[in-house]
Amino acid sequence: MRAVGVSRRSCANHAQIARGLRRSEGLRATLLTAALALCTAFPCAAFAAEPASLDEPSPAAARTSDAPKADVSAEIEARKSYSIPALEIVGFDFLLNRYNRWFGSDRRVYDVTLSSIKTNLRSSWNTDSDPFKINQLGHPYQGSMYHGFARSAGLNYWESLGYAFAGSAAWEIAGETTRPSRNDQVASGVGGTFLGEALFRMSSLVLEKADGVPRFWREVSAAAISPATGFNRLAFGDRFDGVFSSNDAVRYARVGLGFMGTTQNVPGTSTQLKRNEAQADFSLEYGLPGSPNYGYNRPFDYFTFQATASSANVFENVMTRGLLVGKEYGEGKDYRGIWGLYGSYDYISPQTYRISSTALSLGTTGEWRLGGNVSLQGSALAGVGYAAAGTVKGAGETDYHYGVAPQALLAMRLIFGDTASLDVTGREYFVSRATSGGRAGHDNIARADVALTVRIYKQHAIAIKYLWNRRDATYPDLGDRTQTRGTFGIFYTLLGHEHFGSVDWR
């Protein structure tokens, strides 16, 4: 029997994080704890799964290289089910509703009846004002569960997106007595698929890349990352036993543990700040362009995922973006890239302000070989999303606003062979026509992240980081407000492998 749980290395972090979460909204708070558990569980298996070399097979692979390989994709297609994930989503919503009805903080909201369902079916959709963390982190994670049920039952990305969107709508109408809200539908039904696909891919990667890790621990880690995947593998055995193939995607993973201290602080309307904080950070870039044997035919064949846990406010960020539709291109012998339509989900909360966005962007990702062992990787995206923004520890947990959000991202990594890398990432969000409580205004949020990582020995490295955040907000009844925070820190970093993610296609 396969076990479902969390990896041993994540247990201590998981317990510490759980103590910091509020019990608000019953089981959804538990879902938030699980969301960060995934981030801490994955590195344990992911780094163990890294091959010693990109060019040499692992000993286990070498022993089985002569054995005939089954067509796993055909097997998954033959065994897929449309009815099982539909029933699982209904059951999940029912259990979530019952838990909140019995143990939640506002039980009346979950006293669903046939009459309340009929009322919601006839009602217009509004914008609710639940606590920020519930709406912007809990709902996307709930949507990722819907997506994971469908993906692990053999459905493709677009089919699973439909299940997540329908599951979110069902919850809004029949999971609560309050009027259905459009912001929750976007967060769960769209943002949940972007988050859910990244979690499903990481879970499958752990299962696929054995490299000497016992199957039991791979199953445990995979279930911690994507509980819906773990449930289907446990409940249905051989039917959903096929592992989604990564097609040998080139990837770059790292985990960091360190401390950040405040160097600049203009708190604005934020009333509390911890100047120093411990952080745990995990990031993965999957499907880096340049490999001659890799294609981008499926959504999220290229994606990035980052999550940071903080002693100051538990969740500093959870961010993912992936290529939905696109193609490869090259320039000469020194540049390889991809371009197309990207989907992204961002949750950022650096103590002073908070923003969450679900967006579609046009952009490109590529690598330029500069000569010798030096190369430059990067991504440039511009698009529009639906976002929520506001202050932290201001008037209350519902002190934030929704609006349409044009946004842009520029990320670069300068790689010096096996020695070091310099990462620079800038993001900007302009939350226009933001509304809340009858107020109208806008938020302009900018964030810059600079990190120099130097490899010390094998996969072990030291990184120094500087993170800068700024929020400029304008509302008629509040005037102009500015919040700025800069932090500097040092981290021990464990690299996924020694090459800093550079792809050599020549």
Solvent accessible surface area in square Angstrom, and as a share of the most:
residue,aa,sasa,rsa
1,M,221,0.98
2,R,46,0.17
3,A,35,0.27
4,V,73,0.42
5,G,30,0.28
6,V,41,0.24
7,S,5,0.03
8,R,165,0.60
9,R,180,0.66
10,S,0,0.00
11,C,61,0.37
12,A,77,0.60
13,N,52,0.27
14,H,44,0.20
15,A,48,0.37
16,Q,104,0.46
17,I,17,0.09
18,A,44,0.34
19,R,181,0.66
20,G,48,0.46
21,L,29,0.15
22,R,156,0.57
23,R,160,0.58
24,S,24,0.15
25,E,23,0.10
26,G,4,0.04
27,L,40,0.20
28,R,0,0.00
29,A,10,0.08
30,T,72,0.42
31,L,17,0.08
32,L,4,0.02
33,T,13,0.08
34,A,28,0.22
35,A,7,0.06
36,L,2,0.01
37,A,3,0.03
38,L,5,0.03
39,C,8,0.05
40,T,19,0.11
41,A,0,0.00
42,F,1,0.00
43,P,9,0.06
44,C,25,0.15
45,A,6,0.05
46,A,5,0.04
47,F,21,0.09
48,A,43,0.33
49,A,4,0.03
50,E,15,0.07
51,P,33,0.21
52,A,110,0.86
53,S,29,0.19
54,L,82,0.41
55,D,133,0.69
56,E,113,0.51
57,P,93,0.58
58,S,20,0.13
59,P,95,0.60
60,A,31,0.24
61,A,43,0.33
62,A,53,0.41
63,R,181,0.66
64,T,82,0.48
65,S,67,0.43
66,D,137,0.71
67,A,52,0.41
68,P,135,0.85
69,K,174,0.74
70,A,77,0.60
71,D,92,0.48
72,V,52,0.30
73,S,80,0.52
74,A,52,0.40
75,E,52,0.23
76,I,40,0.20
77,E,98,0.44
78,A,88,0.68
79,R,93,0.34
80,K,47,0.20
81,S,8,0.05
82,Y,109,0.41
83,S,70,0.45
84,I,25,0.13
85,P,0,0.00
86,A,42,0.33
87,L,127,0.63
88,E,23,0.10
89,I,10,0.05
90,V,102,0.58
91,G,29,0.28
92,F,30,0.13
93,D,16,0.08
94,F,124,0.51
95,L,119,0.59
96,L,1,0.00
97,N,10,0.05
98,R,56,0.21
99,Y,74,0.28
100,N,0,0.00
101,R,70,0.26
102,W,145,0.51
103,F,94,0.39
104,G,6,0.06
105,S,81,0.53
106,D,54,0.28
107,R,125,0.46
108,R,195,0.71
109,V,31,0.18
110,Y,2,0.01
111,D,65,0.34
112,V,32,0.19
113,T,68,0.39
114,L,124,0.62
115,S,75,0.48
116,S,19,0.12
117,I,45,0.23
118,K,99,0.42
119,T,65,0.38
120,N,3,0.02
121,L,115,0.57
122,R,183,0.67
123,S,28,0.18
124,S,74,0.48
125,W,80,0.28
126,N,44,0.22
127,T,56,0.33
128,D,32,0.16
129,S,71,0.46
130,D,40,0.21
131,P,32,0.20
132,F,2,0.01
133,K,53,0.22
134,I,5,0.03
135,N,0,0.00
136,Q,10,0.05
137,L,1,0.01
138,G,0,0.00
139,H,1,0.01
140,P,1,0.01
141,Y,1,0.01
142,Q,1,0.01
143,G,0,0.00
144,S,7,0.05
145,M,19,0.08
146,Y,0,0.00
147,H,0,0.00
148,G,2,0.02
149,F,13,0.05
150,A,0,0.00
151,R,19,0.07
152,S,14,0.09
153,A,0,0.00
154,G,11,0.11
155,L,1,0.00
156,N,76,0.39
157,Y,4,0.02
158,W,124,0.43
159,E,48,0.22
160,S,0,0.00
161,L,45,0.23
162,G,35,0.34
163,Y,42,0.16
164,A,0,0.00
165,F,92,0.38
166,A,61,0.47
167,G,2,0.02
168,S,3,0.02
169,A,25,0.19
170,A,48,0.37
171,W,3,0.01
172,E,4,0.02
173,I,33,0.17
174,A,42,0.32
175,G,3,0.03
176,E,13,0.06
177,T,46,0.27
178,T,69,0.40
179,R,113,0.41
180,P,0,0.00
181,S,2,0.01
182,R,117,0.43
183,N,3,0.02
184,D,1,0.01
185,Q,15,0.07
186,V,42,0.24
187,A,7,0.06
188,S,3,0.02
189,G,0,0.00
190,V,42,0.24
191,G,0,0.00
192,G,0,0.00
193,T,0,0.00
194,F,4,0.02
195,L,5,0.03
196,G,2,0.02
197,E,0,0.00
198,A,0,0.00
199,L,5,0.03
200,F,10,0.04
201,R,2,0.01
202,M,2,0.01
203,S,0,0.00
204,S,6,0.04
205,L,4,0.02
206,V,1,0.01
207,L,11,0.06
208,E,57,0.26
209,K,42,0.18
210,A,33,0.25
211,D,47,0.24
212,G,69,0.67
213,V,28,0.16
214,P,81,0.51
215,R,120,0.44
216,F,102,0.43
217,W,72,0.25
218,R,37,0.13
219,E,9,0.04
220,V,7,0.04
221,S,4,0.03
222,A,1,0.01
223,A,2,0.01
224,A,8,0.07
225,I,0,0.00
226,S,6,0.04
227,P,35,0.22
228,A,2,0.02
229,T,6,0.04
230,G,7,0.07
231,F,97,0.41
232,N,0,0.00
233,R,12,0.04
234,L,66,0.33
235,A,55,0.43
236,F,72,0.30
237,G,22,0.21
238,D,102,0.53
239,R,104,0.38
240,F,13,0.06
241,D,37,0.19
242,G,22,0.21
243,V,36,0.21
244,F,28,0.12
245,S,41,0.26
246,S,3,0.02
247,N,75,0.38
248,D,104,0.54
249,A,3,0.02
250,V,19,0.11
251,R,17,0.06
252,Y,5,0.02
253,A,1,0.01
254,R,37,0.14
255,V,29,0.17
256,G,5,0.05
257,L,96,0.48
258,G,11,0.10
259,F,140,0.58
260,M,6,0.03
261,G,20,0.19
262,T,17,0.10
263,T,83,0.48
264,Q,79,0.35
265,N,48,0.25
266,V,68,0.39
267,P,53,0.33
268,G,43,0.41
269,T,41,0.24
270,S,7,0.04
271,T,100,0.58
272,Q,114,0.50
273,L,45,0.23
274,K,114,0.49
275,R,131,0.48
276,N,115,0.59
277,E,6,0.03
278,A,39,0.30
279,Q,20,0.09
280,A,22,0.17
281,D,12,0.06
282,F,5,0.02
283,S,22,0.15
284,L,4,0.02
285,E,21,0.09
286,Y,2,0.01
287,G,0,0.00
288,L,4,0.02
289,P,5,0.03
290,G,13,0.13
291,S,23,0.15
292,P,111,0.70
293,N,142,0.73
294,Y,11,0.04
295,G,27,0.26
296,Y,20,0.08
297,N,141,0.72
298,R,67,0.24
299,P,17,0.10
300,F,0,0.00
301,D,3,0.02
302,Y,0,0.00
303,F,0,0.00
304,T,18,0.11
305,F,4,0.02
306,Q,43,0.19
307,A,2,0.01
308,T,5,0.03
309,A,13,0.10
310,S,9,0.06
311,S,61,0.39
312,A,18,0.14
313,N,28,0.14
314,V,22,0.13
315,F,2,0.01
316,E,5,0.02
317,N,2,0.01
318,V,7,0.04
319,M,9,0.04
320,T,3,0.02
321,R,25,0.09
322,G,0,0.00
323,L,5,0.03
324,L,13,0.06
325,V,93,0.54
326,G,28,0.27
327,K,120,0.51
328,E,86,0.39
329,Y,74,0.28
330,G,40,0.38
331,E,117,0.52
332,G,68,0.65
333,K,141,0.60
334,D,42,0.22
335,Y,50,0.19
336,R,72,0.26
337,G,2,0.02
338,I,0,0.00
339,W,128,0.45
340,G,4,0.04
341,L,59,0.29
342,Y,0,0.00
343,G,0,0.00
344,S,12,0.08
345,Y,1,0.00
346,D,8,0.04
347,Y,4,0.01
348,I,1,0.00
349,S,9,0.06
350,P,2,0.01
351,Q,11,0.05
352,T,1,0.00
353,Y,1,0.00
354,R,11,0.04
355,I,1,0.01
356,S,4,0.03
357,S,2,0.01
358,T,14,0.08
359,A,4,0.03
360,L,84,0.42
361,S,9,0.06
362,L,118,0.59
363,G,16,0.16
364,T,42,0.25
365,T,4,0.02
366,G,5,0.05
367,E,1,0.01
368,W,128,0.45
369,R,23,0.08
370,L,75,0.37
371,G,37,0.35
372,G,64,0.62
373,N,109,0.56
374,V,46,0.27
375,S,1,0.01
376,L,49,0.24
377,Q,9,0.04
378,G,24,0.23
379,S,4,0.03
380,A,42,0.33
381,L,15,0.07
382,A,63,0.49
383,G,22,0.21
384,V,76,0.44
385,G,11,0.11
386,Y,54,0.20
387,A,1,0.01
388,A,0,0.00
389,A,0,0.00
390,G,1,0.01
391,T,5,0.03
392,V,16,0.09
393,K,92,0.39
394,G,26,0.25
395,A,100,0.77
396,G,30,0.29
397,E,64,0.29
398,T,65,0.38
399,D,30,0.16
400,Y,7,0.03
401,H,5,0.02
402,Y,16,0.06
403,G,6,0.05
404,V,56,0.32
405,A,0,0.00
406,P,62,0.39
407,Q,23,0.10
408,A,51,0.40
409,L,18,0.09
410,L,96,0.48
411,A,16,0.13
412,M,78,0.35
413,R,27,0.10
414,L,48,0.24
415,I,1,0.00
416,F,83,0.35
417,G,16,0.15
418,D,56,0.29
419,T,85,0.49
420,A,11,0.08
421,S,0,0.00
422,L,60,0.30
423,D,16,0.08
424,V,54,0.31
425,T,30,0.17
426,G,29,0.28
427,R,26,0.10
428,E,81,0.36
429,Y,5,0.02
430,F,79,0.33
431,V,0,0.00
432,S,19,0.12
433,R,170,0.62
434,A,0,0.00
435,T,75,0.44
436,S,33,0.21
437,G,82,0.79
438,G,84,0.81
439,R,67,0.24
440,A,54,0.42
441,G,16,0.15
442,H,64,0.29
443,D,0,0.00
444,N,46,0.24
445,I,0,0.00
446,A,25,0.20
447,R,11,0.04
448,A,36,0.28
449,D,40,0.21
450,V,55,0.32
451,A,5,0.04
452,L,66,0.33
453,T,1,0.00
454,V,56,0.32
455,R,64,0.23
456,I,113,0.57
457,Y,134,0.51
458,K,113,0.48
459,Q,55,0.25
460,H,77,0.34
461,A,1,0.01
462,I,68,0.35
463,A,2,0.01
464,I,73,0.37
465,K,36,0.15
466,Y,78,0.30
467,L,17,0.08
468,W,71,0.25
469,N,4,0.02
470,R,88,0.32
471,R,13,0.05
472,D,42,0.22
473,A,4,0.03
474,T,50,0.29
475,Y,3,0.01
476,P,110,0.69
477,D,92,0.47
478,L,71,0.35
479,G,35,0.33
480,D,116,0.60
481,R,90,0.33
482,T,48,0.28
483,Q,1,0.01
484,T,2,0.01
485,R,8,0.03
486,G,0,0.00
487,T,4,0.02
488,F,104,0.43
489,G,5,0.05
490,I,100,0.51
491,F,2,0.01
492,Y,89,0.34
493,T,5,0.03
494,L,38,0.19
495,L,0,0.00
496,G,0,0.00
497,H,13,0.06
498,E,60,0.27
499,H,75,0.33
500,F,0,0.00
501,G,0,0.00
502,S,22,0.14
503,V,9,0.05
504,D,95,0.49
505,W,35,0.12
506,R,137,0.50
